[in-house]
């Protein structure tokens, strides 16, 4: 092992961002295969490394929605919009979720 990610984030923020982006990209690959549980895990990893990653929250929301976790999806979309109020796709997903099927 090595030092925990929190330590790395303080030592080298660029490394943390790269690790978050890498997890996010893996999440997209799993989502493209409709492997929702693994996609959700990767998006959660990206968020754990970079808590200000609105795209990761948005895609976590979409993934959770595919898995039937509507409450979790709503929370993820709300976080994406809170981080970036101009993120229209996340806002659209949140509005659609609130409107129901």
LINJOFEN-V764634 format. One record per pair of residues at least 24 apart in sequence whose C-alpha atoms are under 10 Angstrom apart, sorted by the first residue. I is the first residue (numbers start at 0). J is the second residue. D is the distance in Angstrom with one decimal. If there is no record, write none. Layout:
# LINJOFEN-V764634
I,J,D
I,J,D
This chain:
# LINJOFEN-V764634
4,47,8.8
4,48,6.8
5,47,9.2
5,48,7.6
5,49,9.9
7,48,9.6
8,48,7.7
8,49,8.8
12,48,9.9
12,49,9.5
14,48,10.0
15,45,9.3
15,48,6.2
15,49,7.1
16,45,8.7
16,48,7.4
16,49,6.6
16,52,9.4
17,45,9.6
17,48,9.5
17,49,9.7
18,44,9.0
18,45,7.3
18,48,7.3
18,49,8.8
19,43,9.5
19,44,7.1
19,45,4.1
19,46,7.0
19,47,8.1
19,48,5.6
19,49,6.0
19,50,9.4
19,52,8.5
19,55,9.0
20,44,9.8
20,45,6.7
20,46,9.7
20,48,9.3
20,49,8.9
20,52,9.2
20,55,9.0
21,45,7.7
22,46,9.0
22,48,9.1
22,55,9.3
23,52,9.4
23,54,8.6
23,55,6.3
23,56,9.9
23,58,8.9
23,59,9.6
24,55,9.5
26,55,8.7
26,58,8.4
26,59,8.7
26,62,9.4
27,55,9.5
27,58,8.1
27,59,9.9
27,62,9.8
29,62,10.0
30,58,8.9
30,59,9.8
30,61,9.4
30,62,7.2
30,65,9.8
33,62,8.8
33,65,8.8
33,66,10.0
34,62,9.1
34,66,9.8
35,59,9.3
35,61,9.4
35,62,5.8
35,63,7.5
35,64,9.5
35,65,7.1
35,66,6.6
36,62,8.0
36,63,8.4
36,65,9.7
36,66,7.8
37,62,9.6
38,62,7.0
38,63,9.3
39,63,7.0
39,66,9.4
50,78,9.6
50,82,9.2
51,78,9.0
51,79,8.4
51,81,9.6
51,82,6.4
51,83,8.9
52,78,9.3
52,79,7.5
52,82,7.7
52,83,9.1
53,77,9.6
53,78,7.2
53,79,4.2
53,80,7.2
53,81,8.4
53,82,6.1
53,83,6.6
53,84,9.7
53,86,8.0
53,89,8.4
54,78,10.0
54,79,6.8
54,80,9.7
54,82,9.8
54,83,9.4
54,86,8.7
54,88,9.4
54,89,8.1
55,79,7.9
56,80,9.0
56,82,9.4
56,89,8.6
57,86,9.3
57,88,8.1
57,89,5.6
57,90,9.1
57,92,8.2
57,93,9.2
58,89,8.7
60,89,8.7
60,92,8.4
60,93,8.8
61,89,9.2
61,92,7.9
61,93,9.7
61,96,10.0
64,92,9.9
64,96,8.7
69,96,7.6
69,97,9.5
69,99,9.9
70,96,9.5
72,96,8.3
73,97,8.0
